[in-house]
Structures are given as C-alpha cells and as structure tokens.
Amino acid sequence: MLTEINPKLPMRNKAATKDFYVNKLGFQILGDNDFDGYLMVQKDKIQIHFFEFKELDPQENYGQVYIRTNDIDNLYQTLVDNKISIHPNGNLEIKPWGQKEFALLDPDNNLLTFGQSL
C-alpha cells in the first residue's frame, strides 16, 4: 500500500533554496540533521526534498510538483501579499479539469503548482 510521496527536486544552492522555502513560503526544516548537499522541508502534510546539483541550468530544469490545498484563495493572497512572484502563466484561475490553480517558480525554476478541487 502506498502512503505518501515526497518529491525530490534539484537545487544549485542549499542556502538560497532554504531561504526561499522557509522564509518566503513558510516551510520548516525537517529533521535535526544538516546533510551535506541535501535539504528536506515540510509544511502541513507536504514534504519536499532537494538534492544538490550545482551544474543545473535553471533554464533547462523541468522539475515540477503539484500540491493540493484546501484553502487556495487564502494561500494565493498570502503569497501575493508577501510579494512572492507568481508564474506569468500561472495566475489563480479555474481550469477546465475542475481545479482552481496557480503556479510559481523557485530559485532553480522548479515549478510549484497549487490546486484545489472545486
């Protein structure tokens, strides 16, 4: 039986990734260990892991995560109020597949799409 999924995304700079997820998106560091070249963050029931890839070209990064939420309007407004850049093609909108979604990019161009079922 499958019980969880914890995506692993590439990062070029651990400090920059940590700053973005913790200080801008409100995640917390997961665990007490500071692993070299590896980062784990958590918010609510969402956990994302990152592995160091210093040679990553952000323009060629196709890392993506779809995160479901039960309060998308509040989440979106909080991020906008905190001046988090929403993806130019990812503004909050209702999609034909019955989801209300928006998206943003992290410092390495990993795409984070947030969605709520209608």
C-alpha positions in Angstrom: 0.0 0.0 0.0 1.4 3.4 -1.0 1.0 6.0 1.8 2.9 9.2 0.8 5.0 10.8 -1.8 8.0 13.1 -1.1 9.3 14.6 -4.3 13.0 15.2 -4.8 13.9 18.4 -6.7 17.3 19.7 -7.8 18.9 22.8 -6.2 22.0 24.7 -7.0 22.5 26.5 -3.7 21.2 25.0 -0.5 21.2 28.3 1.4 19.1 30.0 -1.4 16.6 27.1 -1.5 16.3 27.0 2.2 15.7 30.8 2.3 13.0 30.6 -0.3 11.1 27.7 1.1 11.4 28.7 4.8 11.4 32.5 4.8 9.2 33.1 1.8 6.8 30.1 1.6 6.6 29.3 5.3 8.0 25.8 5.2 10.1 24.4 8.1 13.3 22.4 8.1 12.5 18.7 8.5 14.6 16.8 11.0 17.6 17.8 13.2 20.4 16.8 10.8 22.0 19.1 8.3 23.0 16.8 5.5 25.7 17.9 3.0 24.0 18.6 -0.4 20.6 17.6 0.8 17.6 19.5 2.2 14.2 18.5 3.5 11.4 20.9 4.2 7.8 20.4 5.4 4.6 22.5 5.6 1.5 21.0 7.0 1.4 17.5 5.4 3.6 18.4 2.4 7.3 17.3 2.4 9.7 18.2 -0.3 13.3 17.0 -0.6 16.1 18.7 -2.5 19.4 17.3 -3.8 22.4 19.4 -4.7 23.0 19.8 -8.4 25.4 22.7 -8.8 25.7 22.4 -12.6 21.9 22.7 -13.0 21.0 25.2 -15.7 17.7 26.6 -14.4 16.5 27.3 -18.0 16.7 23.6 -18.7 15.1 22.4 -15.4 11.8 20.7 -15.7 11.3 19.8 -12.0 7.6 20.1 -11.1 5.4 19.4 -8.2 1.6 19.6 -7.9 0.5 20.4 -4.4 -3.1 20.1 -3.4 -4.6 22.6 -0.8 -8.0 23.1 0.8 -7.7 26.9 1.0 -6.2 28.1 -2.3 -7.7 31.6 -2.2 -6.0 32.4 1.2 -2.8 30.7 0.2 -2.6 32.7 -3.0 -3.4 36.0 -1.3 -0.8 35.4 1.4 1.9 34.8 -1.2 0.9 37.8 -3.2 0.8 40.0 -0.1 4.3 38.7 0.8 5.5 39.7 -2.7 6.1 36.2 -3.9 6.3 36.2 -7.7 3.5 34.2 -9.3 4.4 32.5 -12.6 3.5 34.8 -15.5 1.3 31.9 -17.0 0.2 30.7 -13.6 -2.2 33.2 -12.1 -5.0 31.9 -10.0 -7.8 30.6 -12.2 -10.3 27.8 -12.6 -9.1 25.2 -15.0 -11.3 23.1 -17.4 -10.4 19.9 -15.4 -12.2 21.2 -12.3 -9.3 22.6 -10.3 -8.6 26.1 -9.1 -4.8 26.6 -9.6 -1.9 28.9 -9.6 1.9 28.3 -10.0 5.2 29.8 -9.1 8.9 29.1 -9.7 11.5 28.5 -7.0 15.1 29.9 -7.4 16.1 26.9 -9.6 13.0 27.1 -11.8 11.3 24.1 -10.2 7.6 24.7 -10.9 5.2 24.5 -7.9 1.6 24.3 -8.9 -1.0 24.6 -6.2 -4.5 23.3 -6.8 -7.9 22.8 -5.1 -10.8 20.8 -6.4 -14.0 22.7 -6.9 
